[in-house]
Each structure stands twice: as C-alpha cells, then as structure tokens.
Amino acid sequence: MEQKGKVSDRCEYNRKVKESNKLVMQIKKSIAEITKILKERVEQIYERVGRVKGSIGSDRKGRGYIELMEELNQENSLLSQQVDSLMIQNRKLIEQNKTLKQQNQQC
C-alpha cells in the first residue's frame, strides 16, 4: 500500500514501535552510564580514603585528610550535577516513550 502512496496503519504502528524501542535503548544506555560513573567514583573514593586513613598519625597528614575531604566534596558535587543531568534526560525519554505507547494504543 505504501508503495502506492497510501499510509498503512500497520506500517505506521511499526514505525512508532521502532521509535519507542529506540527511546528505551537510550534510557538503558543512560542508566548504564550513570551506574558506570557512580561505580568508578565509589572505587576512587574508597581507594583515596584508605590511603589517607592509614596515614592520619601526624598533624601534617591530618591536614592532608581535610584537604582530601574538601576535594572529594567538590568532586561529589560535580558528580551529582552530572547524575542530575542524566536523570533529567531519562525523564524526558520516559515521557516520550509513554506518549508513543499511548499513540500506539490508539491505533
């Protein structure tokens, strides 16, 4: 039918399903990205805190601990902003996906 210039309901439905599946894949990719970032950061934090924990004997090294904690707080703030941005993108993708599903149900 579409070769003759007419729109097929079935083909239109299939296009919407493909678009919806594409959005789902983008959501999964974003979630995987967030998970990877968080895992890397947690590993880095444990590693750094472990190094500092073993060296807190003297005043000089104690100050290093404070500096490390300040640095970790700054990095945590940046990471939170990145995660927030990705979560906003995910919410938008989820809303688009819901809209497509509703349209598909109407067909």
C-alpha positions in Angstrom: 0.0 0.0 0.0 2.7 2.5 0.9 4.4 1.9 -2.5 1.2 3.4 -4.0 1.5 6.4 -1.7 -1.1 5.3 0.9 -0.3 5.2 4.6 -0.7 1.7 6.0 -1.9 1.5 9.6 0.3 -1.5 10.2 3.4 0.2 8.9 2.7 3.4 10.9 2.3 1.3 14.0 5.6 -0.5 13.3 7.4 2.9 12.9 6.1 4.0 16.3 7.2 0.8 17.9 10.7 1.2 16.4 10.8 4.8 17.7 9.6 3.6 21.2 12.2 0.8 21.2 14.9 3.4 20.3 13.9 5.5 23.3 14.0 2.5 25.6 17.5 1.8 24.4 18.6 5.4 25.1 17.1 5.1 28.6 19.0 1.9 29.2 22.2 3.5 27.9 21.8 6.5 30.2 21.2 4.3 33.2 24.3 2.2 32.3 26.3 5.4 32.0 25.1 6.6 35.4 25.9 3.3 37.0 29.4 3.3 35.5 30.2 6.8 36.7 28.9 6.0 40.2 30.9 2.8 40.4 34.1 4.4 39.3 33.7 7.3 41.8 32.9 4.9 44.7 36.0 2.9 43.9 38.2 6.1 43.7 36.8 7.3 47.0 37.4 4.0 48.8 41.0 4.0 47.4 41.7 7.5 48.5 40.1 7.3 51.9 42.0 4.1 52.5 45.3 5.7 51.7 44.6 8.7 54.0 43.1 6.5 56.7 46.5 4.7 57.1 48.4 8.0 57.3 46.4 10.0 59.9 49.1 9.8 62.6 50.7 13.2 62.4 49.3 16.8 62.2 50.7 17.2 58.7 49.0 14.1 57.4 45.8 15.0 59.2 45.7 18.2 57.3 46.1 16.2 54.1 42.9 14.3 55.2 41.0 17.5 55.5 42.2 18.7 52.0 41.2 15.3 50.6 37.7 15.5 52.1 37.3 19.0 50.6 38.4 17.8 47.2 36.0 14.8 47.5 33.2 17.1 48.4 33.8 19.2 45.3 34.0 16.1 43.1 30.9 14.8 44.6 29.1 18.0 43.8 30.2 17.8 40.2 29.2 14.1 40.0 25.8 15.0 41.5 25.3 17.6 38.8 26.2 15.0 36.1 23.8 12.5 37.5 21.0 15.0 37.8 21.5 16.0 34.2 21.3 12.4 33.1 18.3 11.8 35.2 16.5 14.8 33.6 17.4 13.3 30.2 16.0 9.9 31.3 12.7 11.5 32.5 12.3 13.2 29.1 12.9 10.0 27.3 10.5 8.1 29.5 7.8 10.7 28.9 8.4 10.5 25.1 8.1 6.7 25.4 4.9 7.0 27.3 3.5 9.3 24.6 4.4 6.9 21.9 2.9 4.0 23.8 -0.4 5.9 24.2 -0.3 6.7 20.4 0.3 3.1 19.7 -2.7 2.0 21.8 -4.9 4.4 19.9 -4.0 2.7 16.6 
